[in-house]
Amino acid sequence: MTDSVTYAQIKLKTKGRQKKAVFDHGASSTMENEGPPVKRKVYCTQSVFLFSIVCTLLTAVIVILGITIMKKLAYIEETEKICSMQNLHKYIISLNDKFEEFKSDISKAYQECNRNQTSENDIFKQHLLRRVCTNGTGNKGLPCFLCPFDWLQYKDMCYFISKENKTWFESRNYCIAAKADLSEFKDPHHLTFLQEKLNEGEGGYWIGLRQQSSIEPWKWLDGTTLDVKQSPFHVVTNSGSSHVYITKKNIFTGMAQNKKMCICSRSAASV
């Protein structure tokens, strides 16, 4: 009984195997259909993540490389500027050296010129001393005084006799323009010398003696008060006018607005 197999059992086992096979086949089919999509999704996510990392790294490398290049270029530019400034400094130093050398040459040339000029001036001075210079006594020798051309010399003074008629103030400006002033005759010998040079019958010549108001003393243009006791000009104290002029033989006073000739004077140049 135990070892016999019935048809029903064989059939049941056969059906059970078929169902199991069907079940196993369905499960395999499900696994085959569901497995690959999950793997592809994970693989794509990983690829995108890795690509992002690579791009980020490349961007960082590019940025770092760009900053490095910019710093390098800035360093090169700064170095060129420094080199240029150094070259300019050297050029300025070179120009300064040349300028100092030029100044030295000019100074030497100037000294040499002065030496030669001094020598020539000494020769010319000695020539003047021998030929035209006279001292205060009229003898040749030193001291020697010279006056401008067309001026009269007496001792250490030069005199110019103007032939133009002007007011007293115009006459003074005329003398000042010639680097002189209206004559002052504190020494009577100078007055005598000038009067001898004047022509008889000519009008008067303004000189540098005046009285600015009736209550003030007579003064020369340098501010010196007239010595009425010793000077031949004491005669003006009895006149009614305020400015003095001279003729060949006399001394007069007149109004400053009257037009007359004048006598200018200045110190002679000593050589």
C-alpha positions as CSV (number, residue, x, y, z in Angstrom):
1,M,0.0,0.0,0.0
2,T,2.7,2.3,0.9
3,D,4.8,1.8,-2.2
4,S,2.0,2.1,-4.8
5,V,1.5,5.4,-6.6
6,T,-1.9,6.3,-7.9
7,Y,-2.7,8.3,-11.0
8,A,-4.2,11.1,-8.9
9,Q,-0.9,11.6,-7.0
10,I,1.1,11.7,-10.2
11,K,-1.2,14.2,-11.7
12,L,-1.2,16.3,-8.6
13,K,2.5,16.4,-8.5
14,T,2.7,17.2,-12.1
15,K,0.3,20.2,-11.6
16,G,2.3,21.3,-8.6
17,R,5.6,21.3,-10.6
18,Q,3.9,23.2,-13.4
19,K,2.6,25.9,-10.9
20,K,6.0,26.1,-9.3
21,A,7.7,26.5,-12.7
22,V,5.2,29.1,-13.6
23,F,5.8,30.9,-10.4
24,D,9.5,30.7,-10.7
25,H,9.4,31.9,-14.2
26,G,7.1,34.8,-13.3
27,A,9.4,35.9,-10.5
28,S,12.4,35.7,-12.7
29,S,10.6,37.7,-15.3
30,T,9.7,40.4,-12.7
31,M,13.2,40.6,-11.5
32,E,14.6,40.9,-15.0
33,N,12.1,43.6,-15.8
34,E,12.6,45.7,-12.6
35,G,16.4,45.3,-12.0
36,P,18.0,47.2,-14.9
37,P,16.1,50.6,-14.6
38,V,17.2,51.0,-10.9
39,K,20.8,50.4,-11.8
40,R,20.7,52.9,-14.7
41,K,19.2,55.6,-12.5
42,V,21.9,55.2,-9.9
43,Y,24.6,55.2,-12.6
44,C,23.3,58.5,-14.2
45,T,23.2,60.2,-10.8
46,Q,26.7,59.3,-10.0
47,S,27.9,60.4,-13.5
48,V,26.2,63.9,-13.1
49,F,27.7,64.3,-9.6
50,L,31.2,63.3,-10.8
51,F,30.8,65.7,-13.8
52,S,29.8,68.5,-11.5
53,I,32.9,67.9,-9.4
54,V,35.1,67.8,-12.4
55,C,33.6,71.1,-13.8
56,T,34.0,72.8,-10.4
57,L,37.6,71.7,-10.1
58,L,38.3,72.9,-13.7
59,T,36.6,76.2,-12.9
60,A,38.7,76.6,-9.8
61,V,41.9,75.7,-11.7
62,I,41.0,78.2,-14.4
63,V,40.3,81.0,-11.8
64,I,43.5,80.2,-9.9
65,L,45.5,80.1,-13.1
66,G,43.9,83.5,-14.2
67,I,44.7,85.1,-10.9
68,T,48.3,83.8,-11.1
69,I,48.7,85.1,-14.6
70,M,47.3,88.5,-13.6
71,K,49.6,88.7,-10.7
72,K,52.5,87.7,-12.9
73,L,51.6,90.4,-15.5
74,A,51.2,93.0,-12.7
75,Y,54.6,92.0,-11.3
76,I,56.2,92.3,-14.8
77,E,54.6,95.7,-15.3
78,E,55.7,96.9,-11.9
79,T,59.2,95.6,-12.6
80,E,59.3,97.4,-15.9
81,K,58.2,100.6,-14.2
82,I,60.9,100.2,-11.6
83,C,63.5,99.6,-14.3
84,S,62.2,102.6,-16.2
85,M,62.4,104.8,-13.1
86,Q,65.9,103.5,-12.4
87,N,67.0,104.2,-16.0
88,L,65.4,107.7,-15.7
89,H,67.3,108.3,-12.4
90,K,70.5,107.2,-14.0
91,Y,69.8,109.5,-17.0
92,I,69.1,112.5,-14.6
93,I,72.3,111.8,-12.7
94,S,74.2,111.7,-16.0
95,L,72.6,115.0,-17.1
96,N,73.5,116.5,-13.7
97,D,77.1,115.4,-14.0
98,K,77.3,116.9,-17.5
99,F,75.7,120.1,-16.2
100,E,78.2,120.4,-13.4
101,E,81.0,119.8,-15.9
102,F,79.6,122.4,-18.1
103,K,79.4,124.9,-15.2
104,S,83.0,124.1,-14.3
105,D,84.0,124.8,-17.9
106,I,82.0,128.0,-18.0
107,S,83.5,129.1,-14.7
108,K,87.0,128.5,-15.9
109,A,86.3,130.3,-19.2
110,Y,84.8,133.2,-17.3
111,Q,87.8,133.4,-15.0
112,E,90.2,133.3,-17.9
113,C,88.1,136.0,-19.7
114,N,88.2,138.2,-16.6
115,R,91.9,137.6,-16.3
116,N,92.4,138.7,-19.9
117,Q,89.9,141.5,-19.6
118,T,91.6,142.8,-16.4
119,S,94.9,142.8,-18.2
120,E,93.4,144.7,-21.1
121,N,91.7,147.1,-18.7
122,D,95.0,147.7,-16.9
123,I,96.7,148.5,-20.1
124,F,93.9,150.9,-21.2
125,K,93.9,152.5,-17.8
126,Q,97.6,153.2,-17.9
127,H,97.1,154.6,-21.4
128,L,94.5,157.0,-20.1
129,L,96.6,158.0,-17.2
130,R,99.5,158.9,-19.5
131,R,97.4,160.7,-22.1
132,V,94.3,162.3,-20.7
133,C,94.0,162.0,-16.9
134,T,94.8,164.9,-14.7
135,N,94.5,165.3,-10.9
136,G,93.1,168.1,-8.9
137,T,96.1,170.4,-9.6
138,G,96.1,169.9,-13.4
139,N,99.2,167.8,-13.3
140,K,99.5,164.5,-15.0
141,G,99.4,161.5,-12.7
142,L,97.2,160.1,-9.9
143,P,94.5,160.5,-8.8
144,C,92.7,160.6,-12.1
145,F,89.1,161.6,-12.7
146,L,87.1,161.4,-15.9
147,C,83.9,163.1,-17.1
148,P,81.4,162.2,-19.8
149,F,81.9,163.5,-23.3
150,D,80.9,167.2,-23.7
151,W,81.0,167.8,-19.9
152,L,83.4,170.2,-18.2
153,Q,85.7,168.9,-15.5
154,Y,86.9,170.8,-12.5
155,K,88.9,168.7,-10.0
156,D,86.5,165.8,-9.0
157,M,83.3,167.4,-10.4
158,C,81.8,167.3,-13.9
159,Y,79.5,170.1,-15.2
160,F,77.2,170.3,-18.2
161,I,75.9,173.7,-19.5
162,S,72.5,173.3,-21.0
163,K,71.3,175.6,-23.8
164,E,67.6,174.7,-23.6
165,N,65.2,177.0,-21.8
166,K,63.1,175.2,-19.2
167,T,61.4,176.0,-15.9
168,W,63.4,175.3,-12.7
169,F,61.6,172.0,-12.1
170,E,62.0,170.9,-15.8
171,S,65.7,171.8,-15.6
172,R,66.1,169.6,-12.5
173,N,64.4,166.6,-14.2
174,Y,66.6,167.2,-17.2
175,C,69.7,166.9,-15.0
176,I,68.4,163.9,-13.2
177,A,67.8,162.1,-16.5
178,A,71.5,162.6,-17.1
179,K,72.3,161.0,-13.7
180,A,73.2,164.4,-12.3
181,D,71.4,167.3,-10.6
182,L,71.3,171.1,-10.7
183,S,74.7,172.3,-9.6
184,E,75.6,173.2,-6.1
185,F,78.4,175.7,-5.6
186,K,79.5,175.4,-2.0
187,D,83.1,176.0,-3.1
188,P,83.5,179.5,-4.6
189,H,86.3,178.3,-6.8
190,H,83.8,176.0,-8.7
191,L,81.5,179.0,-9.2
192,T,84.3,181.1,-10.6
193,F,85.3,178.2,-12.9
194,L,81.8,177.9,-14.3
195,Q,81.2,181.6,-14.7
196,E,84.3,181.9,-16.8
197,K,82.8,179.4,-19.2
198,L,79.6,181.3,-19.7
199,N,79.0,183.8,-22.4
200,E,78.3,187.5,-21.8
201,G,74.8,188.6,-22.6
202,E,73.2,185.1,-22.3
203,G,70.2,184.5,-20.1
204,G,70.5,183.0,-16.7
205,Y,71.3,179.4,-15.7
206,W,69.3,177.7,-13.0
207,I,71.3,176.1,-10.2
208,G,70.4,173.9,-7.2
209,L,69.7,176.6,-4.6
210,R,66.2,177.5,-3.4
211,Q,64.0,178.7,-0.6
212,Q,60.9,176.6,-0.3
213,S,59.0,179.2,1.8
214,S,59.7,182.7,3.1
215,I,60.1,181.5,6.6
216,E,62.6,178.8,5.8
217,P,66.4,179.2,5.1
218,W,68.0,178.9,1.7
219,K,69.2,175.4,1.1
220,W,71.1,173.4,-1.5
221,L,69.4,170.4,-3.1
222,D,71.3,168.0,-0.8
223,G,69.6,169.7,2.2
224,T,72.6,171.7,3.3
225,T,71.8,175.2,4.5
226,L,73.4,178.1,2.7
227,D,76.2,179.8,4.7
228,V,75.2,183.4,4.2
229,K,78.4,184.7,5.8
230,Q,81.0,182.9,3.7
231,S,79.2,182.1,0.5
232,P,79.0,184.5,-2.4
233,F,75.3,183.6,-2.7
234,H,74.5,185.6,0.5
235,V,73.0,188.2,-1.9
236,V,69.9,186.1,-2.5
237,T,68.7,186.7,1.1
238,N,67.6,190.1,0.1
239,S,65.5,189.0,-2.9
240,G,61.9,188.3,-3.1
241,S,62.0,185.2,-5.3
242,S,62.7,181.6,-4.2
243,H,65.0,180.0,-6.8
244,V,68.5,181.0,-7.8
245,Y,70.1,181.4,-11.3
246,I,73.5,182.8,-12.3
247,T,75.0,184.7,-15.2
248,K,78.6,185.3,-16.2
249,K,79.0,187.9,-13.5
250,N,76.0,187.9,-11.2
251,I,73.7,185.9,-9.0
252,F,70.0,186.4,-9.2
253,T,66.7,184.9,-8.0
254,G,63.6,184.2,-10.0
255,M,60.3,182.5,-10.1
256,A,60.5,178.7,-10.7
257,Q,58.0,178.9,-13.6
258,N,60.3,181.2,-15.6
259,K,62.2,179.4,-18.4
260,K,66.0,179.6,-18.4
261,M,69.0,177.4,-19.2
262,C,70.6,175.3,-16.5
263,I,73.9,173.9,-15.2
264,C,74.0,170.2,-14.2
265,S,76.7,168.6,-12.1
266,R,77.8,165.1,-11.0
267,S,80.9,163.5,-9.5
268,A,83.7,162.6,-11.8
269,A,84.6,159.0,-12.2
270,S,87.8,158.0,-10.5
271,V,90.1,155.6,-12.5
